[in-house]
Amino acid sequence: MADPSVTEPSSDSLEVIRKFAETYAQRTGTYFCSDTGVTAVVLEGLARHKDKLGAALCPCRHYEDKEAEVAQAFWNCPCVPMRERHECHCMLFLTEDNPFRCEKQTISMDEIKSSVSG
């Protein structure tokens, strides 16, 4: 059952995050996860944080104070581990040698919506 305190991200933020992720994957030679649901949920979480916090804070980590984390920018996507070492905790941007990656660097809004609504 879905958590009622979690609101859906705006369509605009989700589209901005989707385009960012596609561009970043292409620019860095990384790929999305073979499980489209993983990619969709991470993108939705990034968009939700963009709406609520004004920045795409990594949705896959626990924070005592999300606003302080946003200000520090360490975990804002792409986070420092991703930028420095191509290590993506969320499995959004996977390197070519990762067994969970697919060949895709794009994802449609329909794919995102069908993956997170099901």
TAGIZI-V965127 format. One record per backbone hydrogen bond with DSSP energy under -0.5 kcal/mol. CO is the residue of the C=O (numbers start at 1). NH is the residue of the N-H. If there is no record, write none. Layout:
BEGIN
co=CO nh=NH
co=CO nh=NH
END
This chain:
BEGIN
co=2 nh=4
co=3 nh=6
co=5 nh=7
co=10 nh=14
co=11 nh=15
co=12 nh=16
co=13 nh=17
co=14 nh=18
co=15 nh=19
co=16 nh=20
co=17 nh=21
co=18 nh=22
co=19 nh=23
co=20 nh=24
co=21 nh=25
co=22 nh=26
co=23 nh=27
co=24 nh=28
co=25 nh=29
co=25 nh=30
co=31 nh=94
co=32 nh=102
co=34 nh=36
co=35 nh=38
co=35 nh=39
co=36 nh=40
co=37 nh=41
co=38 nh=42
co=39 nh=43
co=40 nh=44
co=41 nh=45
co=42 nh=46
co=43 nh=47
co=44 nh=48
co=45 nh=49
co=46 nh=50
co=47 nh=51
co=48 nh=52
co=49 nh=53
co=49 nh=54
co=49 nh=55
co=50 nh=54
co=55 nh=57
co=56 nh=77
co=58 nh=61
co=65 nh=69
co=66 nh=70
co=67 nh=71
co=68 nh=72
co=69 nh=73
co=73 nh=76
co=74 nh=80
co=75 nh=58
co=79 nh=83
co=80 nh=84
co=81 nh=85
co=81 nh=87
co=82 nh=86
co=86 nh=88
co=87 nh=89
co=88 nh=91
co=92 nh=94
co=94 nh=31
co=95 nh=98
co=98 nh=101
co=100 nh=34
co=104 nh=32
co=108 nh=112
co=109 nh=113
co=110 nh=114
co=111 nh=115
co=112 nh=116
co=113 nh=117
co=114 nh=118
END
